Amino acid sequence: MPRLGSGRIFDLGLAVAFSLAALGLSATSARAMHAPAPEWGSRAGLIEPNSEFAVAETGGRIFVLGGYPASRETVRTVQIYDVATDSWTLGPPLPAPNNHGMAASVGGKIYLIGGQTTAQGSGSYVDTVYELDPAAGAWVEKAPMPTARSAGVAVVLDGLIYVAGGRPPRGSDFAVYDPAADAWTTLPDLPSQRNHIAGAALGGEIYVAGGRLEGGFQSAATAVVEAFDPATGTWRERAALPRPRSGMNSVVANGCFHVWGGEGGAGIFPDHTVYDPRADAWTQLPDMPIPVHGVTGAAFVGGQIHIPGGGTAVGGSSGSRLNQVYHPAISCN
């Protein structure tokens, strides 16, 4: 069957075919009963193993910014994946080492916001904002965030970058950056403080899902989902995740809010859940083949969700060269 890209394939379809044969059913008759199963796959691996980094995409290229491998030594490395050629190159190094940063893309430019410079403690949290114009190939420092923080989430809506949450004591922080004006505005606090969260822009609102309540991965997590309406400046609660978790990643694909992976005291979460804003409801999808955490930001390009790198064991002492992809069949449009 067709490959999703070079590299190893997690062929759920093949397993389904064998199961159908055992039942005496053809693939055609099965499709009449159920929609085709979405497929997981893999693409070319990262140049360097990595986790606890930020991700943004522009022009079909995915930027992996900073982070650290199993050594927990924070890097300045920028790894760039070209979706069309299934290949990686190194980009301009960050101005300073960064892990647990928050990244976004607006107007063809990449922004790295906040994060921390070492793996230890609140003393290394930063308020810095760096902008990269890929055509120019150089990072430029922009107006800093109102507060220094890491392990929040950045969400783009109408050309503005909303940054929510962060490690204690900045778990309630919420502010918006206007790249055109190079200016920040502080917004109403998150009702539920948290960090290592998932975020998305849906229906003109900013969604924040799950997360942990304290600094370490063994701290309590939440399933709460809250949405902010910029038009009214107010928050409202939405349907909660199926179970509490943190350290997960997310993206909007075909109008649906996909959330996968994460970590907690019990281990790595393989969960892949999807939210339909029309029904305000979550659906459980097939688990990730290789669960990961430590990736903030993702890309939906060419009909596939791209999930580069990530930690494969709890805590910060792992990092991988994985480059997993998922082809979603579900639509919420």
N, C-alpha and C positions, 0 to 999 in steps of 0.2 A: 504494500500500500504506500501512498506518497509519504515522503518524509517531511517533517516540519522544519528541518534544517540539518546541517552537518552535526554529527555527534550522536550520542546515545538517545534512543527513543524509548519512552515509557509508553508502550503500546497497549492502551486499554482496549482499543478496537480489536486487536488480535485475540485477547482473552475473551471478549464478547463473542467473537466468531466461533471459537472452540466451544463455548457454552451453548450457542445456538445449534451447532452441529449435533451436539449430544442430545438435544431436545428434538431433533428432526425438523428444525425451523430454518428457513433461508433468511439471509440478511434482508431481502426485500419484504418478506412477510413480517419480520421483526420491526422494520421501519414503519409499517402500517400500524403497529401497536404502540411504539414509543419513538420519540425523536432520537436521532443518532447521538451517541455518547460523545461529549467533547473530549478532546485529546490533550494530554500533557506531552511535552517533548523537551528536548534540550538543544542548545546552540553552542557555538564556540565558547570555551571557558575563558574567564578573566585572565589577564596577564599575571596578576598577583592575587593570592588568596586574600579575602577581605570580609569584614563585617563591621557593624556599627557605623555605617556611612550613609550619606545622603545621595539621592538619585533624582535626576531631572532629564527631560528629553526635549530636543528641538531638531527640526529638519530631518527626522529619521535617525538621529544619533542619540545614544543614551550615555549620559555622563555619570560616572561613579566618583563621588567626591570625598576624599579623605578616608577616614575609618582606621581600622587596625586589624592585623592578622592575629593568630594565636599568641604571638609574643606580647600583645597589648601595647605595642609601641605605636603611638599615633603617627600617621603619615600625612604628607602633603600631596600624595599622588592623585592624579586625575586620570582615570581609565575611561576611554571613549569607545563605545560599541557602535558600529555601523550596521544597521539592520539589513540593508540591501546586500552587503557583501559578506555578512556573518563574520566580521573580523574586528579586532581590537587594536587601538593605538594608544599611546600615552599623550596626554594633553599638557598644557601649561601647569606646572605645579601650583598648589595653593600658596597664597602669601604666608600662611602659618599652618602648622599641623592642626588637624580638626577631626574630631569624632562626634557622633551624635548630633551633627548639624541638620539643618532643615533646608531643602533645596526646592527651587521652582524655576519655571521658564516663562518669560513674558516677552513678546515682540522679538523672538529669535535670540534672546540673551538668557544666560544661565545665572541664577542668583543662589549663593550659599549664605545662609542666615544663621547666626548663633552657633551653638555647639560648644565643645570644650576642647582644650588643647592637650590634656592628658587623660588617662583612664581613671584617675583618682579624683573624687570629691568635687564639691562646689567651688573650690578656689580657682578652678581652671575654666569656669563658665565664661563665655564671651558674648558681647553684644554686637559683634562685627557683622557687616554686610559686604560681600564681595560680588562684583558683577563681571561676567565673562562674555565678551562678544567673540564667538568662535571665529569670525572672519578676521578680527584684529589679533586674536591669539594672546591676549594679556588680561590679567585680572585687575580690576579697578575698585578701590575702596569707596563705599557709598555711606550715606547717613546711617548711624548705628541704631539698633533697636532701642526702645525705651528702657528695657531691662536686659541684663545678661541672662541667658538661659540655654538649656540643651534638652534634647529628647522630647521636643514638642513635635508639631506637624505644620507644614506649610500647604496652603490650598489657594489656587488661583481662581478668581471669579471676576469677570469684566475688567481684565487687565490689572487687577489689584491682587496683592499677595497677603493673605490672612494667615497669621501665625498664632497657633493656639497651644496652651499648656507648656509643660516643661518639668524638669526635675525639681523637687522641693528646694527652696520655698516658692517656686515660680509656677506651680501647677495650675493656678487660676488665670495666669496672664493671657491676654488676648489683645492683639494689635494688628493694624493693617498698614501695609507699605505701598505707596504709590510710586512705581519706578519712574514715571514721567516727571513727577515733581521732586523725586528723591526725598520723600518726607513720610514720616510715620504719624499715625493717629492711634491713640489708646482707646480701646473699645470696652464695653461691659465685660466683666470677668466671666469665665466659664462658671456655670452653676456648680459643677463637680470638678474639683481640682484633680489633675492626673498627669501622667507622663507616659512615654512609650505608647503613643496612641495612633489610631488610624483616622484619616480625614478625607473629605470629598466635598465637591461642589455639586449640588443637585437642586434643580428647580429654583435657582436663584438664592439658595441658602447654603451655609457652611455647616457640614456635618462633622461631629467629633464622636468617635466610637471607642469604647473600651479604655484600656490603659491600666497602669499600676498606680497605687496611692502613695508609695514611698519610693526610696531610691533604688533598692536592690531587687533582683528578679524574683526573690522569694517573698516579697511583700504582697499584701492583698491586692487583688485586681478587681476591676469592675466590668459589668456588662452594659453600663448606661450609655445611651446614644442621645446626644443633644444637638439641636440645629439652631443656627443663628440666622435671623433675617436682617440683612443690612438695611432694608427699606424702613423697618420699624425699630431697629436697634435692640431687638429682644430675642431671648432664647426660649425654646420650647423642647420638651422631651419627646423622643420618638421611640419606636419599638426597640427594646434592648436586644443585644447580641444573644444568640442561643445559650452562651455561657461566658462567664468572666474570663478575660485573657488580656495579655499585654505583650508588647514587643512584636506585634503583628504588622503587616503591610497591607496596602490597599490601592485601588485605582477604580475609576469609573470607566466601564466598557459597555457600549450599546445602551446607555442610560441606566445601567445597574451598578450598584456599589459593591465591588468584590473586596472581601477581607480574608486574608489567609495567614497561616503560620503563627509565630509568636512563641513565647516561653513563659514558664512559671515554675513554682517549686516542684511540680510533678514531672517536669520535662519540657520537651518541645511540642508545640501544638501542631498537628497535621491538618487541622480544620480549614476548610475552604467554604465560606458562607457568602451568600449574595443577598443584597437588600433591594427590594422593589419599592421605590418611593410612591408608586401609585396605590399600592396596597398597604404601605407601612408595615411590611412583613419581611422576615428573613427566611431563606431556604438553604438547607445544607447541601453542598455539592460534594463530589468525590474528593477524598483527602489528597493532599499533596503527596507525590511519590517520595520526595525527600523534604521533610519539614525544615524550615529555616526561620531564623529571627535576625534582628540586627540590620534590617534594611528599611530606610525611611524614604518613601517615594517610589514610584514605579512608572511604567510607560505602557500605553495601549497603542501599538503601531501595526499597521498592516493586518488588522484583525486578530492580533495576538497580544496577550498580556505578557510582558517581559519582566522576569524576576532574577536579576543578576546577584551572584554571591550570597552572602549571609552566613551566620553561624549555625553549625549543625549540632552543637551541644550547648547546654545552658551556661549562662554567664558570658564573660567576654573572652574566654580563652579558646575560641575557635574562630575559624574564618575559612571560607571555601572559594573555589574557582567555578562553582556551579553557575550555569546560565539557563535557568528553567523557563519554559514558555507554556502558556495555556491558551487554547483556542476556545473561547466561550461560544456556546450555542444559544444561550438564553439572551433575550432582549427585553428591556423595560421601556422602550420607546412607544 
